[in-house]
């Protein structure tokens, strides 16, 4: 006979205290945010609680820090902001979490219930505003429902395809008391593939001559990555990383064959297109990795596609797979142990050529115009960055230098926005370093990118978070300038930047600052910055012409003019 579980003891407390208790019970003990009068009751409940509140300088940066925590831990990152302008500022981080499939909880203060609907001070309907940006948006209007809603929010954020949940908190509800049980500890369900699916996959692999695996998305772990590595080695399978998912498979492994990024190796792009079987694990293959959905035919790919994803609605959303497997990467990779390779592997030369192409593409940093050569910086980082160092980027052409030439070897060491949001790198590095103070956290930033959230350097100084930041200053919004030269060659408008002295700015914040204006200064500046215990900025003045490792501005302009002639 089924015996009912013992009821949890009831406690009388405020809604604010219930929220903090629920976060602590679920191991969510770091929250980022900008304080606001709308949720002062929560800040008070955090006083002498297990939950630490990290005071940030702008809500967008705070939300991106929370998103980075979600990426690193697999548990929801937590952010608190105030209503109206605080919420809208934080929406940039919510968008990152949604497109990057990252678990996150954004708590937003709200006007009191009695003022709702009057366009009261800073009032915004947060449920409607965040509905298209978040996985779920909800307002708590009854203190007694806090444990229920927080538990559901954590499950929604982490289960299936992870994403952000926005919880609106009316000010008067937070101070309202109720007698309720604690919120339960929530563990997301793992969705396992059927044995029949794994048997069918084995048959498809046995018939293939040129298979390739692509890894992406979230719901991974070190254990899953290790299982995938063993599978790739047993099958001698070429493995490709999707956009900003390079740390899912070690670049030093002989099966690693490159990444589908902005500026993908043309040989890799053609190799995937010509494969006779694609095994896509965890990812969605959006616009960037497919270079405008040109990699695979839509809706029916030109080759058999096996798509593995934790969210059933993502299977067949764009590409109709020959085999759809509804499973998390963790569960699927565990089941790969049962899949056996053919007696004779037909694609050994195919894999070796893929590896050779990758090594050639990622090895040599070609000389480019200007007094500072990126080869000097990249080569130093390759030699000196620990394998477990976090490397974070925002969005811009500058990121291609790290994505193409740094070889990620450990799970979770690459943090970059699949959404393409500028300003992500600095907050992400701060969050990662706060989680793991024993590890190196390097933010690779562009000049325009740094100016989006560079004020969070003050947060790093306040909490003594020793992040290292390399600012590549080329005096322009590089990606937009590149597109401008392609579409309107020689007609520069709205993309030039006049920047501050970033090293002096860092020192004004209380960090260390170093300037690199010629090649001989690069190594001494990097060595000094990385020896510094606290936060440090290296301001690298790179020529505008060196817009990308793949081409100079002049080359892009000349190609555009030639195509028009």
C-alpha positions in Angstrom: 0.0 0.0 0.0 1.3 3.5 -0.9 2.3 5.4 2.1 1.8 9.2 1.8 4.9 11.3 2.4 5.1 13.3 5.6 4.0 16.9 5.2 6.6 19.6 5.4 6.2 21.8 8.5 4.3 25.1 7.9 6.0 28.4 8.7 4.7 31.9 9.0 6.8 34.5 7.2 6.7 37.2 4.5 6.7 36.5 0.8 10.1 38.0 0.5 11.5 35.6 3.1 9.8 32.7 1.3 11.6 33.7 -1.9 15.0 33.8 -0.2 14.4 30.5 1.6 13.4 28.9 -1.7 16.5 30.1 -3.5 18.8 28.9 -0.6 17.1 25.5 -0.5 17.8 25.0 -4.2 21.4 26.0 -3.9 20.9 29.3 -5.7 23.0 31.3 -3.2 24.4 34.1 -5.5 22.1 36.8 -6.9 23.1 39.7 -9.0 21.2 43.0 -9.4 20.8 46.7 -9.0 18.8 47.7 -5.8 15.4 49.2 -6.1 12.8 50.4 -3.6 10.2 48.0 -5.2 11.9 44.9 -3.7 13.5 46.3 -0.5 11.7 43.5 1.4 13.7 40.9 -0.5 17.0 42.7 0.2 16.1 42.8 3.9 15.3 39.1 3.8 18.8 38.4 2.3 20.4 40.2 5.3 22.4 37.5 7.1 20.9 34.8 4.8 22.8 32.2 2.8 22.0 34.2 -0.4 24.6 36.8 -1.3 23.5 39.8 -3.3 26.2 41.2 -5.7 25.5 44.9 -6.3 26.0 45.7 -10.0 26.1 49.0 -11.9 23.5 48.4 -14.6 20.7 45.9 -14.9 21.8 44.6 -18.3 25.2 43.7 -16.9 23.6 42.1 -13.8 21.3 39.9 -16.0 24.3 38.8 -18.1 26.2 37.8 -14.9 23.2 35.7 -13.9 23.0 34.2 -17.4 26.7 33.3 -17.2 26.1 31.5 -13.9 23.4 29.5 -15.6 25.8 28.5 -18.4 28.6 27.4 -16.0 26.5 25.6 -13.4 23.4 24.3 -15.3 21.3 25.8 -12.5 19.4 29.0 -12.9 21.4 32.2 -12.5 19.5 34.7 -10.3 19.0 38.4 -10.9 16.9 41.0 -9.1 16.0 44.3 -10.6 13.4 47.0 -10.0 10.3 47.8 -12.1 10.1 49.7 -15.4 13.5 50.9 -16.5 15.2 48.3 -14.4 13.3 45.6 -16.0 13.7 46.9 -19.5 17.5 47.3 -19.0 17.6 43.7 -17.8 15.8 42.5 -20.9 19.1 42.3 -22.8 20.2 39.5 -20.5 16.9 37.7 -20.7 17.2 37.7 -24.5 20.7 36.1 -24.2 19.3 33.4 -21.9 16.4 32.6 -24.2 18.5 32.3 -27.4 21.4 30.5 -25.6 19.0 28.1 -23.9 20.3 29.0 -20.4 18.4 28.6 -17.1 17.8 31.9 -15.4 15.5 33.6 -12.9 14.8 37.3 -13.2 12.9 38.8 -10.3 11.4 42.2 -11.0 9.9 44.5 -8.4 6.5 45.8 -9.3 4.1 48.6 -8.1 1.7 47.7 -5.4 -1.5 45.8 -6.4 -3.7 48.8 -5.5 -1.9 50.9 -8.1 -1.9 48.4 -10.9 -3.4 49.6 -14.2 -3.0 53.3 -13.5 0.4 53.7 -15.2 1.8 54.3 -11.7 5.4 55.4 -11.2 7.6 53.1 -13.4 4.7 50.7 -14.0 5.1 48.2 -16.8 3.1 45.0 -17.4 6.0 42.7 -17.0 4.1 39.6 -18.0 3.2 41.1 -21.4 6.6 42.8 -21.9 8.6 39.6 -21.3 6.2 37.1 -22.8 8.0 37.0 -26.2 11.5 37.2 -24.6 11.2 34.6 -21.8 10.2 31.0 -21.5 7.7 32.0 -18.9 6.7 35.3 -17.3 4.4 35.4 -14.2 3.3 37.8 -11.5 2.8 36.7 -7.9 -0.3 38.3 -6.5 -0.7 36.0 -3.4 2.0 35.5 -0.8 0.7 32.0 -0.1 1.6 30.8 -3.6 5.3 31.8 -3.5 6.6 28.3 -2.8 4.5 26.8 -5.6 5.5 29.5 -8.2 9.2 29.5 -7.4 9.3 25.7 -7.6 7.6 25.8 -11.0 9.8 28.6 -12.2 13.0 26.6 -11.4 11.6 23.6 -13.2 10.5 25.6 -16.3 13.9 27.3 -16.4 15.9 24.0 -16.3 13.7 21.4 -17.9 13.4 20.6 -21.6 15.1 23.4 -23.5 16.3 25.6 -20.6 15.5 29.3 -20.6 14.7 32.4 -18.6 11.7 32.8 -16.3 10.7 36.3 -15.2 8.8 36.7 -11.9 7.1 40.0 -11.2 6.8 40.9 -7.5 4.3 43.6 -6.4 5.8 45.6 -3.6 2.9 45.0 -1.2 2.9 41.2 -1.8 6.5 41.0 -0.7 5.7 42.2 2.8 2.5 40.1 3.1 2.7 37.2 5.5 1.4 33.7 5.0 1.7 30.3 6.7 3.1 27.9 4.2 5.6 25.0 3.8 9.0 25.5 2.3 9.4 25.4 -1.5 10.6 22.0 -2.5 14.0 21.2 -4.0 13.6 20.9 -7.8 15.6 18.6 -10.0 14.9 18.7 -13.8 13.9 15.5 -15.5 16.3 13.8 -17.8 14.6 12.6 -21.0 16.2 9.3 -22.2 16.3 8.0 -25.8 14.5 4.7 -26.6 16.6 1.6 -27.2 15.0 1.4 -30.7 16.3 4.9 -31.5 19.9 3.9 -30.5 19.7 0.7 -32.6 18.5 2.7 -35.6 21.3 5.2 -35.1 23.8 2.3 -35.1 22.4 1.0 -38.4 22.6 4.5 -39.9 26.2 4.8 -38.9 27.0 1.4 -40.3 25.7 2.5 -43.7 27.6 5.9 -43.7 30.7 6.7 -45.6 31.2 10.4 -44.5 29.4 11.0 -41.2 30.0 14.0 -39.0 28.8 15.0 -35.5 27.8 18.6 -34.5 27.5 19.5 -30.8 25.7 22.5 -29.3 23.0 23.7 -27.0 22.8 23.2 -23.2 21.9 20.4 -20.7 25.5 19.1 -21.0 27.9 18.1 -18.2 31.6 17.0 -17.9 30.4 13.4 -17.8 28.4 13.8 -21.0 31.3 15.3 -22.8 33.6 12.5 -21.6 31.0 9.9 -23.0 30.9 11.8 -26.3 34.7 11.8 -26.5 34.8 8.0 -26.0 32.1 7.5 -28.7 34.0 9.8 -31.1 37.3 7.9 -30.5 35.6 4.4 -30.9 34.0 5.5 -34.1 36.8 7.8 -35.3 34.1 10.3 -35.8 34.8 13.9 -36.8 33.2 16.3 -34.3 32.3 19.9 -35.0 31.3 22.5 -32.4 28.3 24.8 -33.1 28.5 28.6 -32.6 30.2 29.4 -29.2 29.9 25.8 -28.0 33.6 25.0 -28.6 34.3 23.8 -25.0 31.9 20.8 -25.4 34.7 18.9 -27.1 38.5 19.3 -26.7 40.2 20.9 -29.6 43.3 18.8 -28.8 41.4 15.6 -29.5 42.2 14.1 -32.9 38.5 13.9 -33.7 37.9 17.6 -33.3 37.4 19.2 -36.7 36.5 22.8 -36.2 33.6 25.1 -35.4 30.6 26.6 -37.1 31.2 30.3 -36.2 31.2 33.7 -37.9 34.0 33.2 -40.4 33.8 29.5 -40.5 36.6 27.7 -42.3 35.2 27.3 -45.9 36.6 23.8 -46.1 34.7 22.8 -43.0 31.5 24.4 -44.3 31.8 22.4 -47.5 32.7 19.2 -45.6 29.5 19.4 -43.6 27.4 20.1 -46.7 28.9 17.0 -48.4 28.5 14.6 -45.4 26.2 11.6 -45.9 25.1 11.6 -42.2 24.9 14.5 -39.7 24.4 13.7 -36.0 23.3 16.9 -34.3 23.4 16.6 -30.5 21.8 19.3 -28.4 22.0 22.2 -30.8 19.4 23.9 -33.0 21.6 25.0 -36.0 20.4 28.6 -36.1 21.3 31.3 -38.6 25.0 31.9 -37.6 26.3 28.3 -37.6 24.5 27.6 -40.9 25.6 30.9 -42.4 22.0 32.0 -43.2 20.5 28.5 -43.3 22.8 27.6 -46.2 24.5 24.6 -44.6 21.5 22.2 -44.7 18.6 22.4 -47.0 15.3 23.6 -45.4 13.1 21.8 -44.5 14.6 18.5 -45.7 18.4 18.3 -45.4 20.3 17.0 -48.4 21.7 14.2 -46.1 20.1 12.0 -43.4 19.9 14.1 -40.2 19.8 12.6 -36.7 18.7 15.4 -34.4 19.0 14.9 -30.6 17.3 17.6 -28.4 15.9 17.9 -24.9 12.8 19.8 -26.2 10.4 17.9 -28.4 9.2 21.1 -30.1 12.7 21.7 -31.5 12.7 18.4 -33.4 11.6 19.3 -36.9 11.1 23.0 -36.1 13.4 24.0 -39.1 15.0 20.8 -40.3 13.0 17.6 -40.7 15.3 14.8 -39.3 15.5 11.3 -40.6 15.7 10.3 -37.0 14.4 12.5 -34.2 15.6 11.6 -30.7 13.9 13.4 -27.8 16.6 13.3 -25.1 18.9 15.5 -23.1 22.6 15.5 -24.1 23.4 13.9 -20.7 21.1 11.0 -21.3 21.9 10.5 -24.9 25.6 10.5 -24.4 25.3 8.0 -21.7 23.4 5.7 -24.1 26.1 6.1 -26.7 28.1 3.5 -24.7 25.8 0.9 -26.1 26.2 1.9 -29.7 28.9 -0.3 -31.5 31.0 0.8 -34.4 31.1 -1.1 -37.7 33.8 -3.8 -38.0 35.5 -1.7 -40.6 35.2 2.1 -40.3 34.9 3.5 -43.8 35.6 7.2 -43.0 39.1 7.2 -41.5 40.7 9.3 -44.3 37.6 11.6 -44.2 38.2 12.3 -40.5 42.0 12.7 -40.9 41.5 15.3 -43.7 39.0 17.1 -41.5 41.4 17.3 -38.7 44.3 18.5 -40.9 42.0 21.2 -42.3 41.2 22.4 -38.8 44.8 22.5 -37.7 45.9 24.5 -40.7 43.0 26.9 -40.3 43.5 27.5 -36.5 47.3 27.6 -36.4 48.8 30.5 -38.3 47.7 34.1 -37.5 48.6 35.9 -40.7 50.3 39.3 -40.5 48.0 42.3 -40.9 48.3 46.1 -41.1 49.1 48.0 -37.9 51.8 48.3 -35.2 50.3 45.5 -33.1 50.1 42.0 -34.5 47.4 39.7 -33.1 49.7 36.8 -33.6 51.8 38.1 -30.6 48.7 38.2 -28.3 47.2 34.9 -29.5 50.4 33.0 -29.3 51.0 34.3 -25.7 47.5 33.3 -24.6 47.9 29.8 -26.2 51.1 29.2 -24.2 50.0 30.8 -20.9 46.3 30.3 -20.4 45.5 27.3 -18.1 43.3 24.6 -19.7 40.5 25.4 -17.2 40.6 29.2 -17.8 37.3 30.9 -18.7 37.4 32.8 -21.9 34.4 35.1 -22.4 33.4 37.3 -25.3 30.6 39.6 -26.3 29.7 40.2 -29.9 31.8 41.6 -32.7 34.5 40.7 -35.2 37.1 40.9 -32.4 35.7 37.6 -31.0 36.8 35.7 -34.1 40.4 36.0 -33.0 39.7 33.9 -29.9 37.2 31.6 -31.5 39.4 30.7 -34.4 42.8 30.5 -32.7 42.3 29.6 -29.1 41.9 25.8 -28.6 39.3 25.1 -25.9 40.0 21.9 -24.0 37.8 21.8 -20.9 34.1 21.7 -20.6 32.4 25.0 -19.8 35.4 27.3 -20.5 34.0 29.2 -23.4 31.3 31.7 -22.4 29.9 33.7 -25.3 26.4 34.8 -26.4 24.8 32.7 -29.1 22.3 35.6 -29.3 25.1 37.9 -30.5 24.7 40.4 -27.7 27.4 43.1 -27.3 28.6 43.7 -23.8 28.4 40.1 -22.6 32.1 39.3 -22.0 32.9 41.5 -19.1 29.9 40.6 -16.9 30.3 36.9 -17.8 34.0 36.9 -16.8 33.1 38.6 -13.5 30.4 36.0 -12.7 32.6 33.0 -13.7 35.5 34.3 -11.6 33.1 34.9 -8.6 32.0 31.3 -8.9 35.5 29.9 -9.3 38.0 32.4 -7.8 40.9 29.9 -8.2 40.5 29.9 -12.0 41.6 32.5 -14.6 38.7 34.4 -16.2 39.6 36.4 -19.3 37.2 38.7 -21.1 38.0 39.2 -24.7 36.3 42.5 -25.6 36.1 44.9 -28.5 36.0 48.7 -27.9 32.4 49.1 -28.7 31.6 45.9 -26.9 33.4 47.0 -23.7 31.6 50.3 -23.6 28.3 48.5 -23.3 29.0 47.1 -19.9 32.5 48.3 -18.9 31.1 50.0 -15.9 30.8 46.5 -14.3 34.6 46.8 -13.8 33.5 48.8 -10.7 31.7 45.6 -9.5 34.8 43.6 -10.0 36.9 46.1 -8.0 34.3 46.3 -5.2 34.3 42.5 -4.7 37.9 42.0 -5.5 37.1 39.8 -8.5 40.4 39.4 -10.4 39.1 39.3 -14.0 41.5 40.0 -16.8 40.1 42.0 -19.8 41.7 42.5 -23.2 40.1 45.4 -25.1 40.8 45.3 -28.8 40.4 48.9 -29.8 40.1 49.4 -33.6 38.1 52.6 -33.4 35.0 51.3 -35.0 32.0 49.0 -34.6 33.9 46.3 -36.5 31.2 43.9 -37.6 28.9 46.7 -38.8 31.8 48.4 -40.5 32.6 45.1 -42.3 29.0 44.7 -43.5 29.0 48.4 -44.5 32.0 48.0 -46.7 30.4 45.0 -48.3 27.1 46.8 -49.0 28.2 50.4 -49.4 32.0 50.2 -50.1 33.9 53.4 -49.3 30.8 55.1 -47.7 31.6 55.1 -44.0 28.7 56.4 -41.9 27.8 55.9 -38.3 30.4 53.3 -37.4 33.5 55.3 -36.3 34.3 55.5 -32.6 36.3 57.9 -30.6 37.3 56.0 -27.5 38.7 56.8 -24.0 42.0 55.6 -22.7 40.8 52.3 -21.5 43.9 51.7 -19.3 43.4 55.0 -17.6 39.7 54.3 -17.2 40.6 51.0 -15.5 42.9 52.7 -13.1 40.1 55.3 -12.3 37.9 52.4 -11.3 40.6 51.0 -9.1 41.8 48.3 -11.4 45.2 47.9 -13.1 45.5 49.2 -16.6 48.1 48.6 -19.4 48.4 50.0 -22.9 49.7 48.2 -26.0 50.3 50.5 -28.9 53.1 48.6 -30.5 54.0 45.0 -30.8 56.9 45.0 -28.4 54.6 46.2 -25.6 52.2 43.2 -25.9 53.9 40.5 -24.0 55.1 42.7 -21.1 51.6 44.1 -20.7 50.0 40.7 -20.7 52.5 39.3 -18.2 51.9 42.2 -15.9 48.2 42.0 -16.1 48.0 38.3 -15.4 50.5 38.6 -12.5 48.1 41.2 -10.9 45.9 39.6 -8.2 43.0 42.0 -8.8 41.1 43.0 -12.0 43.2 44.3 -14.9 42.6 45.8 -18.3 45.0 45.5 -21.3 44.1 48.2 -23.9 45.3 47.0 -27.3 45.3 49.5 -30.1 44.8 47.5 -33.2 44.5 49.0 -36.7 41.0 49.4 -38.1 42.3 47.7 -41.3 42.8 44.5 -39.2 39.0 44.1 -39.0 39.1 40.3 -39.0 41.6 37.4 -39.2 39.9 36.4 -42.4 40.3 39.7 -44.4 41.3 43.4 -44.1 38.9 46.2 -44.7 40.6 47.0 -48.0 40.2 43.5 -49.2 36.5 43.5 -48.2 36.0 46.8 -50.0 37.8 45.8 -53.1 35.8 42.6 -53.4 32.6 44.5 -53.0 33.6 47.0 -55.7 34.7 44.2 -58.0 31.4 42.4 -57.7 29.6 45.6 -58.7 31.7 46.3 -61.8 
